[in-house]
Amino acid sequence: MVRKYFLPVVALMGILFASWVVVIGGKPTPAAQPVTPPSQAPFTSFVAGAGMIEASSENIAIAPVLGGIVTEVFVKPGSKVKAGDALFKIDDRSLQAQLVIRQAALEMARQRLARLMGLPRPEDIPPAEAKLSEAEAALADARNQLKLRENVTDQRAVSQDEINRLRFAVQGAEARRDQARTSLDLLKAGAWKPDIDIAQAEVAAAEAQVKEAQIEIERYTTRAPVDGEILQVKIRKGEFAQAGVLDTPLILMGNLDRLHVRVDVDENDAWRFKAGASAVAFVRGNRDLKTAMDFVRIEPYVVPKRSLTGDSIERVDTRVLQIIYAFDRSALPVYVGQQMDVFIEAQPIGPDTRMVSARRDSGAFAEDVHP
């Protein structure tokens, strides 16, 4: 009884279940609906690309000239700065001590120069003049003594040796008078010009050393290179600031008066782009937010693509031509670093160009073909 009725029924039910599974499994899986509707190109013929918002000055990565411990951070994200404003400061106490030493040396050099420039001192003249008067008086006395001896008529009263001694005394007095007069003239003439030149050179050298120390101290304060806005601050007081190019900039800033969009155009579509072409950018996540953009420039070096969209069919070995467009910051509620969908008006692809592109992709020919 079981073999006659039960087993055939079970087999029939298994066949029906298998047929149902095959039918259900063969139905196509419905495509997942996008979270937000995609942007629609406003041009009949266009080139599309992903755009990255950046500052009009490009994003400037700030790093110190010399590494050290940060003592002060003067800005925060969103701060507006002018060119030359201080951003952060490195510990400069050792240089401050050197500056004090060099300033003292400069003051000494200036005092030496001032002493030379102030010669002769008024109080030095009277003693020198008194010495000259004393020498002249001594000379007059010596001459008078000699004259008295020479006027003696009796040669036996005065020996020739005494007269010679008085003559030598007159010569010595004349020499001392000349020496006193020369010393007075030298004193009145002031400092010797070569001495003044040397003192001035010493002052100039000391001033240069002070200026060098001041410049070194100034280099420990990192300042804004342009007018702009602070985008990121990745340094804190007490941390060590490393000099040079870093993967994560200590401070990121840029001029945001107008925003630039760096559009990556696939190298296969680069030939269709014409400088000055119209472009429209859409905010990702809301296709109703869009703005027309002004052409700025082309960067005529094709580079590997770095800004990936995450599409499963996207090739990471793609090379792109980067085109810069600009729009007013007030046009859209967007931020630097945000991606946008960009459509650029381009020349249409005709049947001939499609065939040429297909042949190029397949490597069917090597000669140059122009559409």
C-alpha atoms as one frame of an Amber mdcrd trajectory, in Angstrom:
protein
   0.000   0.000   0.000   2.827   2.376   0.917   4.737   1.554  -2.239   1.644
   1.814  -4.406   0.370   5.215  -3.316   2.630   7.000  -0.839   5.953   6.878
  -2.692   4.519   8.135  -6.035   2.809  11.025  -4.215   6.042  11.994  -2.441
   7.952  11.824  -5.725   5.354  14.000  -7.454   5.532  16.576  -4.663   9.345
  16.631  -4.912   9.112  17.224  -8.660   6.628  20.062  -8.150   8.821  21.662
  -5.440  11.935  21.450  -7.624  10.050  23.018 -10.527   8.888  25.860  -8.270
  12.458  26.510  -7.024  13.754  26.598 -10.603  11.039  29.020 -11.686  11.552
  31.329  -8.717  15.352  31.237  -9.016  15.221  32.011 -12.717  13.504  35.355
 -12.224  15.887  38.351 -12.621  16.802  40.166  -9.402  15.321  43.659  -9.462
  17.936  46.403  -9.575  18.419  48.296  -6.333  17.071  51.796  -6.482  19.624
  54.563  -5.808  19.346  56.397  -2.513  19.114  59.673  -4.408  18.297  60.122
  -8.093  21.409  60.659 -10.239  22.282  64.036 -11.698  21.123  64.763 -15.230
  23.530  66.326 -17.710  22.305  69.719 -18.977  24.084  69.279 -22.337  23.243
  67.067 -25.303  26.902  66.211 -25.711  29.139  66.254 -22.686  32.110  64.861
 -20.828  31.509  63.815 -17.238  34.016  63.764 -14.447  34.343  63.741 -10.678
  35.337  67.100  -9.256  37.048  67.864  -5.961  36.483  71.248  -4.330  39.640
  73.118  -3.308  40.690  76.650  -2.426  41.372  79.119  -5.208  44.977  79.306
  -3.959  44.988  75.481  -3.869  45.103  73.809  -0.490  48.293  75.007   1.207
  49.969  72.568   3.599  51.735  74.556   6.320  54.902  73.231   7.977  57.580
  74.950  10.085  60.967  75.837   8.644  62.663  74.380  11.738  61.320  71.601
  13.933  60.728  71.943  17.656  58.245  71.992  20.508  55.159  74.134  19.871
  54.667  76.819  22.521  51.712  78.699  21.025  48.982  77.997  18.443  47.301
  81.207  17.336  44.559  79.878  15.013  41.789  77.310  14.908  39.746  75.774
  12.062  37.656  78.466  10.411  39.907  81.350  11.445  40.418  83.996   8.774
  44.000  85.192   8.467  45.946  87.763   6.499  49.282  87.145   4.840  51.948
  87.371   7.529  49.688  86.534  10.487  51.245  84.153  13.021  49.885  80.587
  12.919  51.993  78.840  15.562  55.308  79.319  17.360  58.198  76.977  18.156
  60.219  77.162  21.404  62.978  79.766  20.811  64.449  80.325  24.284  68.001
  79.351  23.283  67.930  81.847  20.428  66.563  84.539  22.729  69.584  84.034
  24.997  71.941  84.307  22.015  70.187  87.501  20.976  70.843  89.079  24.388
  74.571  88.244  24.120  74.791  89.674  20.609  72.926  92.823  21.612  75.441
  93.361  24.436  78.336  92.953  21.982  76.670  95.462  19.674  76.336  97.971
  22.502  80.043  97.585  23.331  81.000  98.173  19.695  78.801 101.263  19.544
  80.342 102.645  22.734  83.858 102.162  21.332  82.860 103.996  18.166  81.223
 106.777  20.159  84.397 107.177  22.237  86.493 107.572  19.097  83.996 109.943
  17.500  83.974 112.060  20.704  87.725 112.684  20.707  89.202 114.960  21.807
  87.459 115.250  25.129  87.256 118.909  26.290  88.827 118.041  29.630  91.917
 116.526  27.919  92.939 119.809  26.182  93.964 121.968  29.216  96.495 119.409
  30.599  98.108 119.091  27.180  98.275 122.836  26.779  99.802 123.127  30.271
 102.512 120.614  29.334 103.281 122.656  26.231 103.535 125.838  28.296 105.792
 124.065  30.765 108.047 122.852  27.962 108.210 126.335  26.440 109.100 127.819
  29.839 111.829 125.226  30.352 113.190 126.034  26.898 113.215 129.760  27.638
 115.092 129.148  30.868 117.643 126.932  29.141 118.221 129.502  26.439 118.608
 132.263  29.053 121.212 130.245  30.974 123.148 129.622  27.787 123.009 133.274
  26.807 124.346 134.385  30.191 127.301 132.028  29.946 128.108 133.045  26.402
 128.112 136.800  27.355 130.796 136.376  30.000 133.863 138.280  28.739 136.385
 136.528  30.871 136.847 133.144  29.341 138.486 131.857  32.494 135.220 132.332
  34.458 133.255 129.831  32.353 134.616 126.618  30.966 133.865 125.432  27.511
 132.468 122.182  28.912 129.784 124.055  30.851 128.776 126.054  27.765 128.437
 122.814  25.749 126.300 121.261  28.502 123.970 124.312  28.425 123.684 124.078
  24.636 122.677 120.425  24.918 120.148 121.395  27.583 118.618 123.925  25.174
 118.352 121.240  22.479 116.651 118.854  24.916 114.193 121.568  25.981 113.404
 122.289  22.320 112.712 118.599  21.735 110.426 118.388  24.767 108.587 121.520
  23.578 108.121 120.025  20.098 106.885 116.782  21.623 104.324 118.609  23.783
 103.160 120.682  20.806 102.819 117.576  18.626 100.866 115.748  21.356  98.519
 118.726  21.669  97.973 118.884  17.896  97.356 115.122  17.783  94.883 115.379
  20.627  93.015 118.235  18.946  92.909 116.303  15.644  90.725 113.638  17.268
  90.643 109.893  16.446  92.595 108.485  13.522  90.337 107.799  10.523  91.451
 104.137  10.107  90.601 103.563  13.781  87.132 105.040  13.189  86.671 102.859
  10.085  87.613  99.733  12.061  85.206 100.669  14.863  82.404 101.294  12.331
  83.082  97.901  10.733  82.883  96.255  14.160  79.522  97.951  14.775  78.239
  96.791  11.372  79.361  93.214  12.087  77.683  93.262  15.514  74.453  94.651
  13.984  74.513  91.884  11.362  74.879  89.241  14.071  71.956  90.725  15.997
  69.845  90.776  12.834  70.797  87.172  12.118  69.620  86.134  15.585  66.374
  88.078  15.143  65.749  86.397  11.785  66.379  82.973  13.313  63.891  83.787
  16.075  61.376  84.982  13.484  61.755  81.701  11.586  60.481  79.874  14.680
  57.115  81.596  14.160  55.227  80.091  11.224  53.113  82.677   9.392  50.342
  82.601   6.793  51.720  82.872   3.233  48.485  84.333   1.780  45.151  85.744
   2.847  42.773  82.885   3.507  40.947  80.641   5.929  42.219  77.847   8.159
  40.812  74.496   7.021  42.530  72.109   9.440  44.704  72.349  12.540  46.581
  69.151  13.442  49.081  70.571  15.924  48.676  71.382  19.598  50.679  73.253
  22.204  53.401  71.017  23.622  53.599  68.725  20.576  56.704  68.371  18.408
  56.295  70.066  15.041  58.330  68.328  12.359  59.769  70.319   9.491  59.336
  69.244   5.870  56.564  67.629   3.835  54.173  65.517   5.937  51.407  63.092
   4.982  49.067  64.985   7.316  49.793  68.729   7.232  50.088  70.462  10.585
  47.845  73.241   9.273  45.874  73.297   6.025  44.691  76.642   4.685  43.637
  78.376   1.489  41.874  81.344  -0.036  38.126  80.626  -0.125  36.865  83.869
  -1.676  36.162  81.721  -4.750  36.161  77.948  -4.796  37.898  75.874  -7.428
  36.800  72.455  -8.626  39.505  70.111  -9.898  37.735  67.913 -12.441  39.224
  64.553 -13.447  38.466  63.836 -17.123  39.317  60.352 -18.358  42.216  60.337
 -20.804  39.959  58.606 -23.358  37.668  61.665 -23.325  40.384  64.316 -23.033
  40.456  64.913 -26.803  36.814  66.004 -26.731  37.430  68.833 -24.255  37.948
  72.364 -25.519  39.394  75.110 -23.341  36.702  77.490 -22.098  33.862  74.962
 -22.447  30.790  75.483 -20.255  30.450  73.284 -17.195  27.845  72.593 -14.520
  28.549  71.005 -11.133  26.007  69.077  -9.041  26.223  68.461  -5.310  26.295
  64.758  -4.568  23.227  63.693  -2.675  21.003  66.476  -4.037  20.807  66.964
  -7.789  18.756  70.121  -7.286  21.842  71.878  -5.941  23.884  72.876  -8.959
  25.832  75.816 -10.311  27.446  76.938 -13.533  31.207  77.309 -13.341  33.848
  79.468 -15.007  36.794  77.904 -16.772  40.132  78.688 -15.089  42.845  76.563
 -16.657  43.974  73.142 -17.816  46.841  71.366 -16.114  48.371  69.878 -19.267
  49.947  66.839 -17.613  47.885  63.660 -17.501  48.226  62.043 -14.072  47.074
  58.765 -12.478  43.587  58.987 -11.053  43.562  59.380  -7.274  40.010  60.447
  -6.491  38.009  57.223  -6.743  34.214  57.156  -6.802  33.848  53.630  -5.426
  32.081  52.291  -8.535  32.699  48.541  -8.937  33.595  48.980 -12.616  36.002
  51.829 -11.985  39.588  51.189 -13.053  42.282  52.248 -10.624  44.900  52.448
 -13.406  43.015  55.210 -15.198  44.917  58.380 -16.077  43.060  61.663 -16.087
  43.409  65.199 -17.390  42.750  67.704 -14.603  40.702  70.778 -15.485  40.131
  73.637 -13.056  36.798  75.469 -12.865  35.662  78.117 -10.380  32.402  79.311
  -8.825  31.357  81.738  -6.094  31.456  80.361  -2.601  27.944  81.667  -1.907
  26.439  79.702  -4.796  26.272  76.355  -2.969  26.446  75.053   0.625  29.612
  73.033   0.011  33.002  72.628   1.658  36.584  72.203   0.586  37.400  68.544
  -0.077  33.843  67.679  -1.093  33.270  65.743  -4.347  30.880  66.971  -7.037
  29.485  65.544 -10.245  30.618  67.734 -13.132  29.348  67.796 -16.705  31.370
  69.670 -19.319  29.980  70.539 -22.721  31.931  68.709 -25.442  31.807  68.076
 -29.148  29.494  65.222 -30.116  30.767  61.812 -31.122  29.689  60.954 -34.672
  29.621  57.535 -36.334  33.144  58.009 -37.683  34.574  58.946 -34.326  32.829
  56.026 -32.630  34.363  53.641 -35.160  37.801  55.204 -34.724  37.510  54.977
 -30.930  36.476  51.343 -31.134  39.373  50.523 -33.443  41.796  52.343 -31.153
  40.497  50.447 -28.107  40.930  47.144 -29.911  44.440  48.027 -31.170  43.388
  47.396 -34.769  45.768  49.984 -36.240  48.881  51.924 -35.373  48.694  54.932
 -37.662  47.273  58.279 -36.505  43.560  58.636 -37.287  41.756  61.960 -36.943
  37.989  62.142 -36.635
